[in-house]
Amino acid sequence: MGNSSGKGEGGEDEEGGKDGEEAEITEKKKEAEEVEEELPLGVEEMFESGDPVLDLSYRKFKRLPKRVCGLMHLEKLYMCANRLRTLPDSVSQLQGLRILALDFNKMEDVPPAVCQLTNLTRLYLGSNRLMSLPPELSNLQSLRCLWAESNYFQMFPRELYDLPNLKSLQLGDNRMKTLPSDLTRMEALRGLWLYGNRFETFPNVLLRMENLEILDLDKNKITEFPSLKRLKALQLFSYDHNPVDTPPRVGQEVLVVGEGAAEFLEAREAKIERRRKAAEEKEAEEMAMAEEEPVIHGILKNSSSSNSKHATDEAAVTLGDEEEEQWQEEGEGEEMLEEEGVPEYDGAQLEYDSEGVEYETEELICEGEGFEYEGEELEYERAQMDYQYEELDDTGRKDGA
């Protein structure tokens, strides 16, 4: 009895000792975790600088230094290529952050604190161990750029639908085979990188992404591409390292990268050059034809009558290289030259073919106020006519008038 009792008491003491040791070890581990990692040389000075940009990349941090969470002035924080698995909740205090780079770490989930940084515009999560995104990511309504390449996404993360301002999405080097049919909900998207996935056919939903400007499908297994001409906004399409030989049909301004793309671009450039030269030749021909019959605009001045001067100040005289119009009127005031015929002048007298010419009045009334006359003859002597030409302004009136 005593022995058994003693054994029992001893056993209890032994178990209590083990529990105590385990608790002590746990406590020491906890204390060890709470101990601040020794900061690399120069980092302390960075904390004190007041610079809104803090770059702690390639420092081998396993945890984010506590001091960082107190730097409320930070706008850009780079923690690339460390050994981070998560971030402390206190990171959510950095509400001034606009850029957060966490690529090349060991994160299996997006830290919850990140989803509370509502002013973020750029978030870099590439080269981690992510398989999904949390619903809370929808809090990042200002996010414009998300890079999550080189992770383990097998399905397109629909949580991104709730980011109305997302323009640039990098999901290259993942494991996706298809895209959801309602991807068109991402109306703000302009650049989409899907290289290095497992697409065997071209995702037809992309043909309805009319706002896409950049589309990268390198390193997939697509054997045929449809025409992409309906993507009017497209500027760059990359399809390199797919089992195809020729590029798809694209708009005239689209840059393509892939097998046969160089030849395609050269042929297209040559075609554009031919069209350009043809347009230049046509323009040169039109200019040459225009130079054969130059037009000079001027004002007829110094007529023999002050009243006729008022009428002719607004008239334009046109002279050509091959013909010159000379005006002379002779005879009674009832005779008037119709605009249908151009008389020939032999230096002595003008003769008119009177057929088809009707005279309705004995008075010749010229345009212009106060110009009318009655008389038997109206004579113009060639020596008295003085033609001078002055430049016209854009309104057709004489400069200074």
C-alpha positions, 0 to 999 in steps of 0.5 A: 500500500505504502509502496504503491502510494509512494509510487503514485505520489512519485509519479504525480511529482514526475508528471508535475515536473514534466508539465512545469518543464514544458511550461517553462520551455513554452515561456522561454520560446514566447520570450524569445519571440518577443525579443527584438531581432538585432537590427542590421547596421544602418537600419536604426538610422533609417527609422530616425530619418523621417523618410516616408520610404522605408526599404528593409528588403534582403535583411533576412527578417523573420518578423517585422521590427516593432519600430516599423509599426510606429512610423506613422509617416510611412508611405512606402514600405518594402519588405521583399526577400525576407523570411516573413510568414505574417505581419503583426496586427499593429501594421494596420496603424500605418494608414498612410501607406500607399505601397507595400511590397511583401514579395519573396517571403514565406506567406501562406495567407495574406496577413489580416492587418494588410486588409485594413490598410485602406489607402494602399494603391499598390500591393506586391505579394509575388513569390510567396505560398498563396493559394487564395485571397481573403474576402477582407481584401475588398476593403482595399478600394483604392488598390490599382495594382496587385502583383501575385505572381509565382504563387499557387493559385489554381482558380482565378480569385473572384475576391478581386471583383470587389476592387473597382479601381484595379487596373494592373493584375499580375497572376503569372506563374500560377496554376490556372487552367481557365478563367471565369466567364464573369471576368468582364466585371473587372471593367477597370482592368487595363493590364493582365499578366497570365504567363506561365499558367496551364491554359491549353485553349485561349480563354474566350472571355478575354475577347470581351475585355474591351478595355484591356491594353496589355495581355500576356499569355506567354509560356502556356499551351495554347495551340490556336489564337482567335482574332483579337481585332475586336480588342480596340484598346489593345496595345501589347499582346505577348504569346511567346512560348506557346505551340503556335507559329504565327501571331493572331490577327490584331489591330494596326497599332498592336505590338506583338511578341512571340513566334513569327511576330518579328516577321509579322511586324516587319511586313506590317511596317513595310505595308505602312511605309508603302502607304505613306509613300503613296500618300506623299506622292499623291500630295506632291502631284496635287501640289504640282497641279496647283502650282501650274495655275497659281491664283493671286488675289488683289484689289483694283485701285485708282479707277477714273471714277470716284464712284466706281472706286467705291464699288471695286474696292471689294472686288477680287481680280484673278490672273493666271499664267496662261490667260489674262483678262482685260476689261473694256466696255464700249458702246451705249450704256444699255450694253452689258457683258454677260458672265457666260462668255470671256471676250478676246481682246485684240488690242484695238476693240472688243467684239461681242457675240450678241446672241443670247444677250438680253438688255432690260434697261437703258441704265447700267447700275453697278453694285455699290451705293450711289453708282449709276449713270446715263450716257452714250459712251463709257470709255476706258483707256488702257493707259489710265488703268493702274492695277496694284495688288495688296495682300488680303487678310483672312476675311478677304478685305484689304489690310488696314481696311 
